[in-house]
Amino acid sequence: MTLALRILFVALFLSVSAVAQSQLSVKKIMQDPNWMGTFPSGIQWNEQSNTIYFDYNPEQNVADSLYKIRLSNSSQIEKVSLEERKARVSPYGDYNDKRTQKLFTKSGDLYLHDVKKNKTELVLDLGESIQNPKFITDSEYAFISNNNLYIYNVKQGQIQKKTNILSGSSNDKTSKKSEKNQWIEDENLSLLEEVRTQKETSELRDKNRELLTDEEYTFYLDKQRAFNFDISETGQFLTFQTYQPDSPENTIVPNYVDASGYTEPLNTRSKVGDQTAQRDLYLYHIQKDTVFKIDVSSLPGITDLPTYTEDYPDREWEEKERAVSFSSVEFSSNDQHAVVSIRAQDNKDRWIALLNLNTGSLENLDRQHDEAWIAGPGIGSYYGGGTLGWLADDTHVYFQSEATGYSHLYLHNVENNTQKQLTKGDYEVFNPQLSNDKKSWYFSSSEVHPGERHFYKMPVMGGKATQLTSMEGKNSVILSPDEKQMAIVFSNSNTPEELYLKKTKANAEAKQLTDGQSEAFEAYNWRTPELIQFEAEDGAKPYARLYKPEESVNKNAAVIFVHGAGYLQNAHKWWSSYFREYMFHNLLTDLGYTVLDIDYRGSAGYGRDWRTGIYRHMGGKDLSDQVDGANYLVENHGVNPEKIGIYGGSYGGFITLMGMFNEPETFAAGAALRSVTDWAHYNHGYTSNILNEPHLDPEAYRKSSPIYFAEGLEGHLLIAHGMIDTNVHFQDVVRLSQRLIELEKENWEMAVYPIENHGFTQPSSWTDEYRRILKLFEDTIGNAP
């Protein structure tokens, strides 16, 4: 036997031995996730704080069913009957001041729930949808219907309409007709005497009605549509927002395997640069019977140009008032004040502003500016949301800001215009909420470790925060309505989510309520990946998950996984949303590969500077972090620098392409799944934050799009994509494949999935895709000498 044959024989023997030692296979991992067991989700309490409801599927049905656990018998999991499901109180609605009653809507009707008696009664069925129910007093309920505010007086049994907002224009009835249409009407009336008489009678009746009644103020929406109605605490004010529907150029995704047998077009999103319509905010003053349009021109910096414009000196830039979006309006309890969060639609500014309820004018309280983009936990997005409200004293506004580099909780005193930071440190705060008595905060944070989440209680004006959870991993807490108990969805890095119960005390013991893992899933000894940090070229220290093989099977080869979404955290101590990939990494490690999963620049969980490190250059620091991770493996874990592969989906697929095209000396093989290949073809909301708009900042797009670097391909590349992907369109990889063909590139192949969208649903597709990925690595870096 020649030396070459001996080497080949040994390599094949080690590979077969490794497969034999592993209990995993691609098919097993990628089958229907039900094989893993059943795990709780959608946790909710009943209003009496004695029962926990959750979605569960122990019977392995097509879809989850609703189950419950009573605190009186927490060892028993019961399936909820259809009758009980129909009778459940909505988790959304409004409580009275004493929290003894709750208003909510169901199927467009208004209901009242008595918490103590656990009884629900139908209050109003108007035949029109009722929305936004609110207590004005215990006997007066406000609500929105047909774009207008109504107040129902329970004692009198009367409904009073408080606003008059109508679609269309005041000129609709009197607007001048076209010459053609006027001729048709005149001709019709001259021919039909009875029709002419009816029209004249109707006009006379309308004229008499106007003379006999006081003129009623009406606000006409014209071509706008109204949304996001907020009723003040006394019912004397209403705010609402409007937008004018536009018609962006949506793209078409062909469905080649439609059930009809014909190719059917799917009408999907538009592309970056198609701005969403301007939003406007209005204040309806009930007593004055008038509406104020909120003017944002006084906001500091509203006309500022972004600094990237300096890179285009030959272009003439106009300083003008930027388009904005608004959050919901928050009213103080006595309706003396109102506050709103406003953000520029280019997402480079966020203002917290006081809204004068008598004039509709704005007074800026806080401006957060970022030359990249405003985001982070509790800060909301282009579509609104975010932490905002009033303390019980009606003088302090609370909100979150990344002013220090991490998202923290702040107070602003509107009487003396002073500000106080309540939480401080190199960590982030999530989902703060006031206690029922308004004397404390509850919130989650990453203070213990970026890869952990714990739940805290803190005095309302700040001070020492008491940590209420202790299990190492992620503790997602749902407080009972009486705040005495915590339902905790807990997981660690190798164990999926389970439901726990704990009293709302630091030293109480958490009791596990569910145990959903199947025997088949428990039979494998799932690894706890080592959570490490390595040093990047600029001195930053990314976190990563490291999987190390046994020395007996070690191939001295490595696979680097790139998580999707960009702004997402995956190097943490809890169960990953990439659970299939986690299991695949266990299989790779069984086969002798070292696996590294990096929270590269742009990932969530590490503050503002980490998040914005990719501004105007995707494929910059987020790619160099992968290269530095590969160098770390070579220097510290004996990995052969010529035996490193890379793979990922969506954003991870994009980075894989950038790695294969721009770093061929680092990555010998790569699998790019559902990848963005040209950011100018992706959506507006995500892309414009990071790269601005292609016609305004074309250099950012050229630096960031793989299609411009395809000539750099040297290694072995697998491209995989669903053909009806309505997120990252199949067109992306079609254009790239044509580019590769024109460049006469070899060693690349494409796998297409005719019935799959962005997130695959069929086990057969998952299996086929990951078999190809495994084969790619086995044929290249796995069995290379």
N, C-alpha and C positions, 0 to 999 in steps of 0.2 A: 504493500500500500504506500503510495507516495505521501509526502509531507502534506501536500495540499488536500488530499483526500482525508488524511487523519484529522486535519483542522476542521474540515467540513463535517466529518462524522461527529467529532466532539461537540461542535456548535449545535448540530441537530439533536444530539443526545441531551445536552443541557436544556435546550428549548422544550423538548418533549417531557423531560423530567419536571421542569417547572410547571408546565400545563397540568401534568398529572397530580402535582402537589396542591394545586389550587382547586377549591371547591366551586369557583366561579367560572362562568362563561359569559360571552357577550349576550347570547340569547337569554340566559337566566336574568342577567342584570336589566335588559331592555324589555322584558315582558311587561304586561300590565302591572302598574305599581301596587295593585291589590295584593300581589304575592308577598309584599313586605309586611302586610298586616293592615290594621285600621287605626287611624290617629285622629284625635279630636280637632275640630276647627269651628269658627263662627261662634265663639263662646258668648253667652248672654245670661244675665240673671233675671229672675222674675222680680216684680216690684216689691215683693215682701222679703226679699233677701234670704229666702230659704230653699231655693231651687236653682240649679245651674242647668241651662239648656245648651246643647252643642250638636253640631253635625257629626255623624258617625256612620260607619258602614260595616258592622261586624258580620252581616249576612252576605257581604260581597255582592251587593246588587249593582245595577248599572250606575246608580247615583246614590249619594249619601241620603240618609234619613235623619230625622230629628230625634234626639235622645235627651234624657234628663237624669240628674242625680239630685235626690232630696238630701238636704243636710241632716235630716233626722235619721236617714239610713244611707250613709255615703258609700257603703260597700256594694250597693245595688245600682246597676245601670238599667234604666227603663226606656222602652221605646214610647214616644209620645203619640197618642192617638190623633187621628185626623180631626176629631171634634176639638181636642185641646189645642191643636195647632191653629185652627181657625179662630179660637177664642183668645189667643195670646195678645197681650198688649204690645203695641209697636215700641221698639227701643227709642224711637224718635218722638219728640213732642215737647210739651212745656209743663212744668210743675208750678203749682201755686207756691206762695212764700213759705208755707209750713211743710211743703212736700207731702201733703196728705191726699192730693188729687193730681191727676195728670190728664191733660188734653192731648189727643192724638187723632190722626186721620187714618182711615182704612178704606180703600176703594173709593176715595173721593168724599167720604162721609165723615162727620165729626163725632168723636166719642169722648166720654169722660170716664176715667177709671178712679174708683175709690180705693186707695192703697190699703187702708186698714181693713176694710170689709172685703177686699179682693173682689169687687163687683164692677162691671163695665156696663154703661148704658149708652145707647145711641142718642146723641143730642140733636143733630141736624142732618137731614137728607134733602138737599136742595135741587137735586137733579143736575146740578153743575158741580164740578170738582172743587172741593174745599182744600186749601193749602195753608201752611204756616200758622197753625193755631197758637193762640197766646192768651194767657190770663191777663186781663186788665185789673179786675178785682175778682173775688171769689164768685161773683155773680154776673160778671161781664167778660165775655170771650170775644177776642178779635180774631179775624181770619181774612185770608185773601181768596177771592173767587172772581174769575173772569177779569183779572188785572186790576181789581179794585178792593179797597179795604171796607170791611163790614164789622159792626160790633153787635153782638147778640146779648140782649139783656134777659137773663134767665128768669128773674122775678116777674118782669112785665111780658115776657114771651114775645119780644119785638126785635126785629133785625133792622138796623139802621145803616144805610149806605153812607160812608164818610168821604169817599172820593169819586171823581167822575173822570176816568181815564178811558179814552176810546181809541180804537184803531182808525186809521185813515186821517183825513184832513178836514178842517172846518169848511173848506171850499168844495168838498166833494159834491154837495147837492147843488151848489150854485156855479160850479166851475163851467167855463164856456166850452161848449162842444165844438168839435171840428166842423168845418163847413159841410162836409159830407154827411155827418151824423145829424146835424141840425136840419138839413134838408129832408132827410128821411123822416125825422120826427114831425116836422111841419106838414109834410105830405100825408103822413099817417093820420094826424089829427084833423086835417081838412077832409079826409075821406070818411072818418068814423066819428060821427057826432056824439055817440054815447061815451066813447073813450075820452073825447075832448071835454065833455061835461064832468066826468069823474075827476079829471086832472084839475080842472078849475075849482071844483068843490074842495078837493084835497088841499090845494094851495091856500084857499080862503080859510079853511079850518086851521092850518098851521099858523097863519098870520094872526088869527084871533087868539090862539093859545099863547103866542108870544106876548100879546098885549095884556092878557089876564094873569100871567105868571111872572115872578121875578126871574131875572136872567141868572141862570146857573152856570158857574164856572166849569169849563170843560177843558181838559188837557188832551190834545190830539197827538197820537203817536206818529202820525203821518206814515212814512215808510219804515219806521223803526219797529223793533219788537222789544217788549218789556220782559225783564227777568230779575231774579234775585231781589225780591221784595223783603224789606225789613220794617217791622212794626215797632214803634217806640213803646216804652214801658207804660205810658199813660194812654196810648192810642191817639195822641194828638199830632203825631208826625208819622209820615211814611216815606221811606226812601226806596227808590227802585232804579234799576239800570236799564239802559237800552243799547241796542246795536242794530245796524242795518245789514241785513243778509247780503253777502256778496256771492259772486259766482266764480270761485277760483278754478283754474284749469286742472281738474282732477285727472289722474292718470288711469289707464285701463290695464287690468291684469287679465289675460285670457285664461279661462278654465277649459282646458282641452279634454277633460274627462267628465264633463257634466252628465248627469243622469239622462238628460234628453238625447244624448248622442251627438249633439251639436256643440261647437265651441261657443261658450257663453262668456261675454265680457263682464268682469267685476269692476265696478266703478269705485276707485279707492282714493287715497289722499292726494293732495297737491304736493308740489315740491318746495323746497326751501326758497324763500324770497316772496312767496305769496302771503302777504301779511293778513292776519285776521283783522276784521273790521274794528274801527275805533269804538270804544265803550264810552258811554256818557252816564253820569250819575245825576239824579234828580231828587229834590227834597219837596215833598208835598206837605205844606203847612195847613193843617185842617182849619184852625180858627181864622186864619187870614184868607182861607179858600183860594190859595194860589200855589204855584209850583216854581221853585228855583232850580235853574240848571247850575250845577257846581262848576265853577271856573277854577282851573288848575294853573292859570298863568302866573300866580304869585309864588308857586313852589320854587324854592331855590335850586338853580341848576337845570330847570325844565328845558332850556334851550341849548344846553351844553353839547358840544360835539365830542364824540369819543376820540381818544388819543390815536387810534389806529388811522384816522384820517390824515395824520401827519405823514404817513408813508405814501400818500398819493398827492404830492404837491401840484401836479398838473391838473387835478380835478377841482372844480369849483364847488365848495361845500356851503350849503345854506344853513345858517343858524335859525332854527324854527322850533316852535313848541312841539315836543315829542308826543306821540300818541301814548295813552295810558290805559291801565286797567284798574279796577277797584275791588277791594274786598267787600264783605258784608259790613254794614254800618253797625257799630255797637253803641247803644244808648246807656247813659247812667241811669240809676234806678228812679231818679226824680225828674228825668228828662231835662236836666239843666245843661247837660253836655252830650256830645256824640263824637265818636272818633272813627276814622277810617284809614285803612292802609291802601296806599296808591303806589303803583309801580309803573315805570316807563316800559313800554312794550319792547324796547330793546334790552330790557332787564339789567340795565346798568345803574338804576336808581330805584330805591324804595323809600317812600315817605310815610311817616305816621303823622296824621294831621287831625286837628280839632275842627269839627264842623259846627259852625255857628247856626243854631236852629232858628234864629230870627231873620238872618240875612242870607244864609246859604254860603257864606264866605268860609275860606279855609285859613287855619293858622298852623304852620308847620311845627311839629314837636321834635321830630327826629328824621334825619336824612342818612340813609346808608347808601354809600356809593362804592361801586367796584368797576374798574375799567374792564374786567373780564365779565362776570355776570353775578347777579344777586341770587342766592339760593341757600340751601342748608336746612337742617331740621327746624320746623316751627316757623319758617320765614315765608312759606307759601310759594306760589309759582305764578306764572302769567295768568292762570285761571282763577287766582284768588286763594283763599284759605290762609293758614298761618295762625299763630298764637296772637290773640288780641282781645282785650276786654277791660273791665273796670273792677277795682276792688270795692268792698262794701262801703268805703268812706266817700265814694263818688268823686274823689279828687285825684286818684292814682290810676293811670292807664298802664296796663302790662302788655309786654310784647317780647319777642325774641330778636336778637341781632347777632351778626358775626363780626361786630366792630373790633373785637379783640383777636379775631382769627378763628374762634370757635363759637358755635351757637349757644348763647346763654340767655337767661331770663332777666328782664329789666323792668323797672318802674319809672314812670314819669309823672311828676306832680304838676297838674295843669294850673294850680293856683300860683305857685312860685316859680314855675318853669325850671325845676331841678330834676335830675335824673339819678337813678341808683341802680347799680348792677347787683343782682341778687345771688347769682352763681358765678364762680370764677375758677379758672384753671384750664389746662390743656386737655379738655374733654368736651363732649357735647351733651346737651339736654334735649330730651324727647318728650312730647305730649304732656306738658304741664297742665294741671287742672286744679281749680280751687276746691277745697273741702266744702261740705254742705253748709257749715257754719261760717265760711269765708275767712277763717282764722289761720288756715294752713294751705300749703301747696303739696300736691302729690305729683311726682314726675319720675321718669326713668333717665338714666344717664350712663355714660361709659367711663365714669371717674375711676373705677377700680382698675380697668384695663380696656383698651380699645376693642378687644375681642370679647368683652362681657357686657351684659346689660342687667342692671339692678334697679330696684324700685325704692323711692325715697319719700320721706315726709319732712317738710321744712316750714318754720313759721312764716306767715304771710309777708312780713317785712324783711325777711332774710334772717340768716343766722345758721346755726348748726343743722345740717341735714341728717336725719336718722335713716340709715339703710335698713329696709324692711325685708329684703330677700338676701339669701346667702348661698344658694346652690350655684356652682361654677358653670356658667354657660349663659343662656339667654332666658331671662325671666320676663315674660310678657304678662302683665298683671291687668286683670279686669276686676275693679273694685265692686263689691256689692253695693246696692243703692244706699244702705245704712252705713256703709264704710267700715263695718266690723270684720268683714272677711275679704280675702283676696283669692280669686280664682287665678291660678298661675299656669300658663302654658309654658312648659319648660323643656329645653332640649340641650344636649351637649354635642360635641363634634362627631360622635359616633352613635348617637341614640336619637331617633326621631322624637317629635313633640308628644308629650303626655300631659294630662291634666292633673294639677295638684291643688290642694286647698290649704290655706293658712290663715290664721287670725292676723289682723292688721297690727302686728307687734313684731319688733325686731327679734325677740328671743323665743317666739312661738315655733312649733315644729310644723314643717310642711308635710301633708299627707298625700300620697299618690292615689289618685282616684281611677285612673285608666291604665291599662297595660296591654297595648294593642299589637305588639310585635308577634308575627307568625312564627311557628316553629322553624320553618325553612329559613327565615331571615335570621333568627337567633342562632342557627346552627353554624354560621360563619363568624369568625372572630374579627369583627370589623376594627380596623386600626383607629387609634387616636393620633391624627397627624401631629407632628411636632410643629409648634408655632414659633417661627424664628424671625429674626431680622438680619438683613445684610446691608452693606453700605453701597449706595449707588454712586455713580461717577461724580455727582455734584454734592456728595456728603449726606444726602437724605438716606433714611433707613426704612425701606419698605418692609412691611410684614408679609410673611408668606407661610403657607402650609407645606411641610416637607414630609414626603413618604420615602422611607429607605428600605431597600430589599435586604433579605438575608444574604450574608456573604457567600453562601454556598451556591446561590443562583445569580449573583450580581453580574449584570452584563456590562457594567461601567458605561451604561447608556442612560440618557435622561430625556424625559418628556416634560415640557413646560406647558401648563394649561393657562389660558387667558380667559377670565370670566367675561360674560357679556354685560350689556347695559352701560358700560363705562362707569357711571356713577352707581356703584354697587359694592358692597363689602362681602368678601368671601373667605378671607383669611381670619377666621374668628373661632370661637370656642362653642358654637352651637351648630345644630343640624343645618346643612346647606340646602338652599333652594335648588342647587345643582346636585341633587342626590344621585342621579344616574351617573354623572361624571365622577362623583365621590366613589361610587362602587367600581366604576371603570378604573379609577386610580388604584384601588385595592387590587384589582386584577393585574394591572400593569406591574405593580410592586411584586406580586406573586411571581410574575414572569421575569423578574430581575431588573426592572427599570427603576431608577430614581425619579420621583415626580415632584415638581415644584409648582405651586399655585399661588400667584403673587397678587397682592393688592397694590397694583401699579398706580402711578400718578393719575388723578382723575377719579379714583375710587372713593366711595363714601366712608364715613366714619373717622376721618382724620383732620377735619377742619377745612377752613376756606382755602388756604394756600395749596393744600394737597388737591382739593377739588379743582381749582383753577389752574393747576400746573400745566394743563394741556391747551390753554387758551391760544387760539390762532395757529396751533400746530399739533393736531392729533397725529399720532405716529412720531412724536418727538420724545418727550420724557417718558411717556407711557410705553414706548418701544424700548428706549434705552434701559428702562428698568428690567425688561425681559432679558436683554443682553447682559446686564450686570448680574442678574440672577443666574444666568448660564455660567458666567465667569466664577461666581461664588461656588457653584457645584463642582466646577473643574478644580478650583483651588482647595476646596475643603472636603469634598466627598469622592474624590478619585474618578470623576466622570471624564471620559475621553472627549476632548473638545470637538472631535469629528463625528461624535455619535449623539447629537442633541437634536431633538425634534420639538415642534411647537404645534399647538392646535387650540381651537376655540370657536365659539359660535357668535354670530351677530357682531357686536363690537370686538369680541375675541377673534372672530373670523377676519375682521378688518386688520387687527394687529398682526395676525398670522400672515396675511398677504404682505403687509409692510415689512415684516421680518424676513420673509422669503425673498422679497425684492431688494431690500436695502441692507440686509445683514446676512448675505449668503455664506460668509465665512463663519458665522455662528450657528446657523440652523441648516441642517442637512436635509430635513424633511418637514413638511407641514401640512395640516389639514384645516382648510378654511371653510367653515360651515355658515350658511345663510349670511354672507359677508356683504357689508357696504364696500363698494369698489370705487365710488365717486360720490363724495358728500354733497355735491351740487344736485344730486338726484334723491336725497333723503328729505325728511319732513322739516317743516319750519320750526316748530316748537323746540325740538331738541337741538338741531344743528345751528340755528342762528345765535343761540347763546354762546356757543364755543367758537364759531368761525365767522360770526356776523352774517352778512348776506353775500352771495357769490358775485353779484354785479357791483357791490360796494367794496368788497375785500377779496378780490380774486386770488391774490397771492396766498392767502390763508388756505384756500381750497386746493390750490396746486401743490402746496407743501403737504397737504393732509390726505390726498386721495391716491390710493394704490395704483389706479389705472395709469397715472403719470410715471410710474416707476417700474412697470412690468418688464422692461428690458433687463433689469437686474436679476431675474430669476436664473438660478443655477442648480438648485437642489430639486428634490422630488415633491411635487405639489398635488394635493387632492382638493378639488373644489366640490362642495355638496350644497344643494339648494332646493327648496320646495318650489314648485312651479306656480303655485297660487299664493305665494307669499305676498300679503298685502301690506306688510311693514317694510321689509327690505325687498324690493321687487326683483323678480327673476331677471328682469332686464339688466340689472347690475352685472350679473355674471355673464350674461350673453354678450354684453359690450366688452367685458374683460377678455372673454374667450376669443373674440374676434381680434382683439389687440395682440394676444399671445400667438394667434395663428399668423398674423401679419409679421410678427417679430421672429417667426420660425422657431419658437421655443419648443423643446422636447421635455420629456419626463413630467408632464402634467396630464391630469385626467379630470373629468367632471362626472359626478353622479347626480342625477336629477330625480325628483320625487313628485310625480304628477298630481297627487291628491293632497299634498302637505302645504300648510301655511307656514308662518314663521316658526311657531312652536309646533313641533310634530305631535301627532296624536296616536298614530298607529304603531304598535310594537314591531311590526314587520319593517317599517321604515327606520325606526330607531336601530333595530338589529342590523339591517343592511348597512346603514351609515357607519356604525361603530365597528362592524366587521372590516369594512374598508379602511377605517382609521388604524385598527390594530394591524391589519396586513401591511399597510404602508410602513408603519414603524418596524415591524418584524422583518420586512424585506430590505429595509435600508439600514437604519441605525442599530436595530436589534441583533442582526446577524453579521454585521460588518466586522472584519478582523480588528 
